[in-house]
Amino acid sequence: MRYIPFKILEEIPGLESKFWALICVDEHFYRLTRAYNTINQMICAAEARVESDMAFDLQDLRRERVRLKDEIFYCLRH
């Protein structure tokens, strides 16, 4: 199976311009998106391995990714 990093912009059709505007002016939003991308890359790398030798709990990372995604969506909607 091929693992492709989740792309958050695909989840927010119609809000792309607001996303980029917030990235430019809101430091908190920028940090949220960076954290989301970092965790997403870690998850994708771990899932792509047959035997994961990483010390973190993959389920915890997935939960954190959902939490970050929810907070990003909240920022975009308000």
DSSP file (Angstrom, degrees, kcal/mol; ACC not computed):
  #  RESIDUE AA STRUCTURE BP1 BP2  ACC     N-H-->O    O-->H-N    N-H-->O    O-->H-N    TCO  KAPPA ALPHA  PHI   PSI    X-CA   Y-CA   Z-CA
    1    1 A M              0   0    0      0, 0.0     2,-0.5     0, 0.0     0, 0.0   0.000 360.0 360.0 360.0 137.6    0.0    0.0    0.0
    2    2 A R        -     0   0    0      2,-0.0     2,-0.6     0, 0.0    46,-0.0  -0.790 360.0-148.1 -93.2 130.3    1.2    3.5   -0.9
    3    3 A Y        -     0   0    0     -2,-0.5    45,-0.0    41,-0.1    41,-0.0  -0.876  14.1-173.1-103.4 124.1    1.0    6.1    1.9
    4    4 A I        -     0   0    0     -2,-0.6     3,-0.1     3,-0.0    -2,-0.0  -0.961  31.7-108.0-117.4 128.3    0.4    9.6    0.8
    5    5 A P        -     0   0    0      0, 0.0     2,-0.1     0, 0.0    36,-0.1  -0.266  39.6-106.6 -55.9 136.7    0.5   12.5    3.4
    6    6 A F        -     0   0    0     34,-0.1     2,-0.7     1,-0.1    34,-0.1  -0.423  29.6-145.4 -62.4 132.6   -2.9   13.9    4.1
    7    7 A K    >   -     0   0    0      1,-0.1     3,-1.3    -2,-0.1     4,-0.5  -0.906   6.5-160.9-109.1 111.6   -3.4   17.3    2.5
    8    8 A I  G >  S+     0   0    0     -2,-0.7     3,-1.4     1,-0.3     4,-0.4   0.806  86.3  64.7 -64.2 -30.8   -5.5   19.6    4.7
    9    9 A L  G >  S+     0   0    0      1,-0.3     3,-0.9     2,-0.2    -1,-0.3   0.795  94.2  61.1 -64.8 -25.8   -6.3   22.0    1.8
   10   10 A E  G <  S+     0   0    0     -3,-1.3    -1,-0.3     1,-0.2    -2,-0.2   0.725 101.1  55.5 -70.0 -20.1   -8.2   19.2    0.1
   11   11 A E  G <  S+     0   0    0     -3,-1.4    -1,-0.2    -4,-0.5    -2,-0.2   0.542 104.3  53.8 -88.0  -9.0  -10.5   19.0    3.1
   12   12 A I  S X  S-     0   0    0     -3,-0.9     3,-2.4    -4,-0.4     4,-0.2  -0.362  70.1-178.7-125.7  55.0  -11.5   22.7    3.0
   13   13 A P  T 3  S+     0   0    0      0, 0.0    -3,-0.1     0, 0.0    -4,-0.0  -0.295  75.6  19.2 -57.1 134.6  -12.8   23.5   -0.5
   14   14 A G  T 3  S+     0   0    0      1,-0.0     4,-0.2     4,-0.0     3,-0.1   0.278 111.6  77.1  89.8 -10.6  -13.7   27.1   -0.8
   15   15 A L    <>  +     0   0    0     -3,-2.4     4,-2.5    -6,-0.2     5,-0.1   0.248  57.1 106.3-113.2  12.1  -11.6   28.2    2.2
   16   16 A E  H  > S+     0   0    0     -4,-0.2     4,-2.4     1,-0.2     5,-0.2   0.902  79.8  49.5 -60.6 -43.0   -8.2   28.1    0.6
   17   17 A S  H  > S+     0   0    0      1,-0.2     4,-2.2     2,-0.2    -1,-0.2   0.893 112.1  48.2 -66.6 -37.6   -7.8   31.9    0.4
   18   18 A K  H  > S+     0   0    0      2,-0.2     4,-2.6     1,-0.2    -1,-0.2   0.897 109.3  55.1 -66.5 -38.6   -8.8   32.3    4.1
   19   19 A F  H  X S+     0   0    0     -4,-2.5     4,-2.1     1,-0.2    -2,-0.2   0.948 111.4  42.8 -56.1 -51.4   -6.3   29.5    5.0
   20   20 A W  H  X S+     0   0    0     -4,-2.4     4,-1.5     1,-0.2    -1,-0.2   0.851 112.5  53.5 -68.5 -34.3   -3.5   31.4    3.2
   21   21 A A  H  X S+     0   0    0     -4,-2.2     4,-1.4    -5,-0.2    -1,-0.2   0.923 110.6  46.8 -64.9 -43.0   -4.5   34.7    4.7
   22   22 A L  H  X S+     0   0    0     -4,-2.6     4,-2.8     1,-0.2     8,-0.3   0.883 107.0  57.7 -66.5 -37.5   -4.5   33.3    8.2
   23   23 A I  H  < S+     0   0    0     -4,-2.1    -1,-0.2     1,-0.2    -2,-0.2   0.894 109.7  46.4 -56.8 -39.4   -1.1   31.7    7.6
   24   24 A C  H  < S+     0   0    0     -4,-1.5    -1,-0.2     1,-0.1    -2,-0.2   0.799 126.7  23.0 -76.2 -29.7    0.3   35.1    6.8
   25   25 A V  H  < S+     0   0    0     -4,-1.4     2,-0.7     1,-0.2    -2,-0.2   0.624 108.4  69.2-116.2 -15.4   -1.2   37.0    9.8
   26   26 A D     X  -     0   0    0     -4,-2.8     4,-2.4    -5,-0.2     5,-0.2  -0.886  51.9-170.5-116.4 105.4   -1.9   34.6   12.6
   27   27 A E  H  > S+     0   0    0     -2,-0.7     4,-2.4     1,-0.2     5,-0.2   0.869  89.1  53.2 -61.4 -38.9    1.1   33.1   14.3
   28   28 A H  H  > S+     0   0    0      2,-0.2     4,-2.3     1,-0.2    -1,-0.2   0.933 110.3  47.0 -62.2 -46.5   -1.0   30.6   16.3
   29   29 A F  H  > S+     0   0    0      2,-0.2     4,-2.4     1,-0.2    -2,-0.2   0.906 110.9  52.5 -62.3 -42.1   -2.7   29.4   13.1
   30   30 A Y  H  X S+     0   0    0     -4,-2.4     4,-2.2    -8,-0.3    -1,-0.2   0.927 110.2  47.8 -59.2 -45.8    0.7   29.1   11.4
   31   31 A R  H  X S+     0   0    0     -4,-2.4     4,-2.6     1,-0.2    -1,-0.2   0.877 109.5  54.2 -64.7 -37.4    2.0   27.0   14.3
   32   32 A L  H  X S+     0   0    0     -4,-2.3     4,-2.7     1,-0.2    -2,-0.2   0.939 110.1  45.7 -60.2 -47.3   -1.1   24.8   14.2
   33   33 A T  H  X S+     0   0    0     -4,-2.4     4,-2.4     2,-0.2    -2,-0.2   0.878 113.0  50.1 -67.6 -36.3   -0.6   24.0   10.5
   34   34 A R  H  X S+     0   0    0     -4,-2.2     4,-2.4     2,-0.2    -1,-0.2   0.929 112.5  47.2 -64.3 -45.1    3.2   23.4   11.0
   35   35 A A  H  X S+     0   0    0     -4,-2.6     4,-2.6     2,-0.2     5,-0.3   0.909 111.9  51.2 -62.4 -42.5    2.4   21.0   13.9
   36   36 A Y  H  X S+     0   0    0     -4,-2.7     4,-2.7    -5,-0.2    -2,-0.2   0.941 111.4  46.8 -59.8 -48.6   -0.3   19.3   11.8
   37   37 A N  H  X S+     0   0    0     -4,-2.4     4,-2.3     2,-0.2    -2,-0.2   0.893 112.1  50.5 -62.6 -40.8    2.1   18.8    8.9
   38   38 A T  H  X S+     0   0    0     -4,-2.4     4,-2.0     2,-0.2    -1,-0.2   0.942 113.8  43.7 -63.0 -48.6    4.9   17.5   11.1
   39   39 A I  H  X S+     0   0    0     -4,-2.6     4,-2.5     1,-0.2    -2,-0.2   0.902 112.3  53.8 -64.7 -40.4    2.7   14.9   12.8
   40   40 A N  H  X S+     0   0    0     -4,-2.7     4,-2.5    -5,-0.3    -1,-0.2   0.909 108.4  49.0 -61.3 -42.1    1.1   13.9    9.6
   41   41 A Q  H  X S+     0   0    0     -4,-2.3     4,-2.3     2,-0.2    -1,-0.2   0.890 110.6  51.2 -64.8 -38.9    4.5   13.2    8.0
   42   42 A M  H  X S+     0   0    0     -4,-2.0     4,-2.3     2,-0.2    -2,-0.2   0.912 111.3  47.7 -63.6 -42.8    5.5   11.2   11.1
   43   43 A I  H  X S+     0   0    0     -4,-2.5     4,-2.8     2,-0.2     5,-0.2   0.935 112.2  48.9 -63.3 -47.0    2.3    9.1   10.8
   44   44 A C  H  X S+     0   0    0     -4,-2.5     4,-1.5     1,-0.2    -2,-0.2   0.892 111.9  49.1 -61.8 -40.4    2.8    8.5    7.1
   45   45 A A  H  X S+     0   0    0     -4,-2.3     4,-0.6     2,-0.2    -1,-0.2   0.912 113.3  46.6 -65.7 -42.0    6.4    7.4    7.6
   46   46 A A  H >< S+     0   0    0     -4,-2.3     3,-0.8     1,-0.2    -2,-0.2   0.898 111.6  50.8 -67.3 -40.6    5.5    5.0   10.4
   47   47 A E  H 3< S+     0   0    0     -4,-2.8    -1,-0.2     1,-0.2    -2,-0.2   0.795 104.6  58.5 -67.7 -27.5    2.6    3.6    8.4
   48   48 A A  H 3< S+     0   0    0     -4,-1.5     2,-0.3    -5,-0.2    -1,-0.2   0.683  90.9  87.5 -76.6 -17.5    4.8    3.0    5.4
   49   49 A R    <<  -     0   0    0     -3,-0.8     3,-0.3    -4,-0.6    -3,-0.0  -0.616  68.6-148.3 -85.0 140.8    7.2    0.8    7.5
   50   50 A V  S    S+     0   0    0      1,-0.3     2,-0.6    -2,-0.3    -1,-0.1   0.934  96.2  26.6 -69.8 -46.5    6.5   -2.9    7.8
   51   51 A E  S    S-     0   0    0     -3,-0.1     2,-0.5     2,-0.0    -1,-0.3  -0.949  84.7-146.7-119.0 110.4    8.1   -3.0   11.3
   52   52 A S        +     0   0    0     -2,-0.6    -6,-0.1    -3,-0.3    -5,-0.0  -0.641  19.1 178.8 -80.0 123.2    7.9    0.3   13.0
   53   53 A D        +     0   0    0     -2,-0.5     2,-0.2    -7,-0.0    -1,-0.1   0.206  41.4 124.3-103.9  13.8   10.8    0.9   15.3
   54   54 A M        -     0   0    0      1,-0.1     4,-0.1     2,-0.1    -2,-0.0  -0.498  60.1-139.7 -78.4 145.5    9.6    4.3   16.3
   55   55 A A  S    S+     0   0    0     -2,-0.2     2,-0.2     2,-0.1    -1,-0.1   0.519  72.9  89.9 -83.9  -6.6    9.2    4.9   20.1
   56   56 A F  S    S-     0   0    0      1,-0.1     2,-0.7     2,-0.0    -2,-0.1  -0.529  83.4-108.7 -92.9 160.3    6.0    6.9   19.9
   57   57 A D     >  -     0   0    0     -2,-0.2     4,-1.8     1,-0.2     3,-0.3  -0.776  20.9-152.4 -87.4 117.4    2.4    5.5   20.0
   58   58 A L  H  > S+     0   0    0     -2,-0.7     4,-2.3     1,-0.2     5,-0.2   0.856  94.5  56.4 -60.1 -37.3    0.9    5.8   16.5
   59   59 A Q  H  > S+     0   0    0      1,-0.2     4,-2.3     2,-0.2    -1,-0.2   0.889 104.8  52.3 -64.2 -38.4   -2.6    6.1   17.9
   60   60 A D  H  > S+     0   0    0     -3,-0.3     4,-2.3     2,-0.2    -1,-0.2   0.903 109.5  49.8 -63.1 -40.6   -1.6    9.1   20.1
   61   61 A L  H  X S+     0   0    0     -4,-1.8     4,-2.4     2,-0.2    -2,-0.2   0.905 109.3  51.3 -65.0 -40.4   -0.2   10.8   17.0
   62   62 A R  H  X S+     0   0    0     -4,-2.3     4,-2.0     2,-0.2    -2,-0.2   0.906 110.3  49.2 -63.3 -40.4   -3.4   10.1   15.1
   63   63 A R  H  X S+     0   0    0     -4,-2.3     4,-2.4     2,-0.2    -2,-0.2   0.910 111.3  49.3 -64.0 -41.6   -5.5   11.6   17.9
   64   64 A E  H  X S+     0   0    0     -4,-2.3     4,-2.7     2,-0.2     5,-0.2   0.884 108.1  54.2 -65.3 -37.6   -3.2   14.7   18.0
   65   65 A R  H  X S+     0   0    0     -4,-2.4     4,-2.6     2,-0.2    -1,-0.2   0.921 109.7  47.1 -62.0 -43.4   -3.6   15.0   14.2
   66   66 A V  H  X S+     0   0    0     -4,-2.0     4,-2.6     2,-0.2    -2,-0.2   0.908 111.4  51.4 -63.9 -42.2   -7.4   15.0   14.6
   67   67 A R  H  X S+     0   0    0     -4,-2.4     4,-2.1     2,-0.2    -2,-0.2   0.927 112.3  45.7 -61.0 -45.0   -7.2   17.6   17.4
   68   68 A L  H  X S+     0   0    0     -4,-2.7     4,-2.6     2,-0.2    -2,-0.2   0.912 111.7  51.8 -64.2 -42.8   -5.0   19.9   15.3
   69   69 A K  H  X S+     0   0    0     -4,-2.6     4,-2.6     1,-0.2    -2,-0.2   0.917 109.5  50.3 -60.2 -43.5   -7.3   19.5   12.3
   70   70 A D  H  X S+     0   0    0     -4,-2.6     4,-2.2     1,-0.2    -1,-0.2   0.904 111.6  47.8 -61.1 -41.8  -10.3   20.4   14.4
   71   71 A E  H  X S+     0   0    0     -4,-2.1     4,-2.2     2,-0.2    -2,-0.2   0.889 111.1  50.8 -68.4 -38.3   -8.6   23.5   15.8
   72   72 A I  H  X S+     0   0    0     -4,-2.6     4,-2.0     2,-0.2    -2,-0.2   0.932 111.5  47.9 -62.7 -45.6   -7.5   24.5   12.3
   73   73 A F  H  X S+     0   0    0     -4,-2.6     4,-1.8     1,-0.2    -2,-0.2   0.881 109.1  54.0 -62.8 -38.2  -11.1   24.1   11.0
   74   74 A Y  H  X S+     0   0    0     -4,-2.2     4,-1.1     1,-0.2    -1,-0.2   0.935 108.4  49.2 -60.8 -45.8  -12.4   26.1   14.0
   75   75 A C  H  < S+     0   0    0     -4,-2.2     3,-0.3     1,-0.2    -1,-0.2   0.884 111.6  49.7 -60.4 -38.9  -10.0   29.0   13.1
   76   76 A L  H  < S+     0   0    0     -4,-2.0    -1,-0.2     1,-0.2    -2,-0.2   0.810 111.1  48.4 -71.8 -29.1  -11.1   28.9    9.5
   77   77 A R  H  <        0   0    0     -4,-1.8    -1,-0.2     1,-0.2    -2,-0.2   0.625 360.0 360.0 -87.4 -13.5  -14.8   29.0   10.4
   78   78 A H     <        0   0    0     -4,-1.1    -2,-0.2    -3,-0.3    -1,-0.2   0.393 360.0 360.0-119.5 360.0  -14.6   31.9   12.8
